[in-house]
């Protein structure tokens, strides 16, 4: 059974940092495209950070220089490091795994990030 479980969200002041974790079980990372999405209140869910086909990390322009995606293979965890947070980063953050060679994908349940003074 595949499970993606996010953690690490919370309330943080502008300029602060959070590290989100997505603990994965039941999948082999090499067989999936891994990414983080976010959904702000009243808005559509969209991709924030992902690994490209060659394995290199990519983030959207809105978070470039502030966010970074990485993998801890020892803990089978996908990490999103978030620095210099701004109120516009407030959203529910989800990790997502899309199979490379099958019609198969998985979402975590999400973790709330609120940036406010």
For each residue, the residues with C-beta under 8 A, 3 or more apart:
1: 25 26
2: 24 25 26 27 97 106
3: 23 24 25 26
4: 22 23 24 95 96 97 106 107 108 109
5: 22 23 24 108 109
6: 9 20 21 22 93 94 95 108 109 110 111
7: 20 21 23 111
8: 18 19 20 21 111
9: 6 18 20 92 93 111 112 113
10: 18 112 113 114
11: 114 116
12: 16 17 18 85 113 114 115
13: 16 115 116 117
14: 85 86 87 115 116 117
15: 84 85
16: 12 13 85 115
17: 12 81 82 83 84 85
18: 8 9 10 12 82 85 113
19: 8 79 80 81 82
20: 6 7 8 9 36 79 80 82 93 95 111 113
21: 6 7 8 77 78 79
22: 4 5 6 36 77 78 79 80 95 108
23: 3 4 5 7 75 76 77
24: 2 3 4 5 27 29 76 77 78 95 97
25: 1 2 3 76
26: 1 2 3
27: 2 24 31 32 97 106
28: 31 32
29: 24 32 34 71 73 76
30:
31: 27 28 99 100 101
32: 27 28 29 97 98 99 100
33: 50 51 53 97 98 99 100
34: 29 50 51 69 71 78 95 96 97
35: 47 48 49 50 51 69 95 96 98
36: 20 22 47 48 49 50 69 78 80 93 94 95 96
37: 45 46 47 48 93 94 95 96
38: 45 46 48 89 91 92 93 94 113
39: 43 44 45 46 91 92 94 110
40: 43 88 90 91
41: 90 91
42:
43: 39 40 46 91
44: 39
45: 37 38 39 94
46: 37 38 39 43 60
47: 35 36 37 50 60
48: 35 36 37 38 59 60 63 67 80 93
49: 35 36 57 58 59 60 63 67 68 69 80
50: 33 34 35 36 47 57 58 69
51: 33 34 35 55 56 57 58 69 71
52: 55 56 57 58
53: 33
54:
55: 51 52
56: 51 52
57: 49 50 51 52 68 69 70
58: 49 50 51 52 69
59: 48 49 63 64 67 68 69
60: 46 47 48 49 63 64
61: 64
62: 88
63: 48 49 59 60 66 67 82 89
64: 59 60 61 67
65:
66: 63 82 83 84 85
67: 48 49 59 63 64 80 81 82 83
68: 49 57 59 80 81
69: 34 35 36 49 50 51 57 58 59 78 79 80 81
70: 57 78 79 81
71: 29 34 51 77 78 79
72: 75 76 77 78 79
73: 29 76
74:
75: 23 72
76: 23 24 25 29 72 73
77: 21 22 23 24 71 72
78: 21 22 24 34 36 69 70 71 72 95
79: 19 20 21 22 69 70 71 72
80: 19 20 22 36 48 49 67 68 69 93 95
81: 17 19 67 68 69 70
82: 17 18 19 20 63 66 67 85 89 113
83: 17 66 67
84: 15 17 66
85: 12 14 15 16 17 18 66 82 89 113 115
86: 14 89 115
87: 14 90 115 116
88: 40 62 115
89: 38 63 82 85 86 113 115
90: 40 41 87 113 114 115 116
91: 38 39 40 41 43 112 113
92: 9 38 39 110 111 112 113
93: 6 9 20 36 37 38 48 80 110 111 112 113
94: 6 36 37 38 39 45 107 108 109 110
95: 4 6 20 22 24 34 35 36 37 78 80 107 108
96: 4 34 35 36 37 105 106 107 108
97: 2 4 24 27 32 33 34 105 106
98: 32 33 35 104 105
99: 31 32 33 102 103 104 105
100: 31 32 33
101: 31
102: 99
103: 99
104: 98 99
105: 96 97 98 99
106: 2 4 27 96 97
107: 4 94 95 96 110
108: 4 5 6 22 94 95 96 111
109: 4 5 6 94
110: 6 39 92 93 94 107
111: 6 7 8 9 20 92 93 108
112: 9 10 91 92 93
113: 9 10 12 18 20 38 82 85 89 90 91 92 93
114: 10 11 12 90
115: 12 13 14 16 85 86 87 88 89 90
116: 11 13 14 87 90
117: 13 14
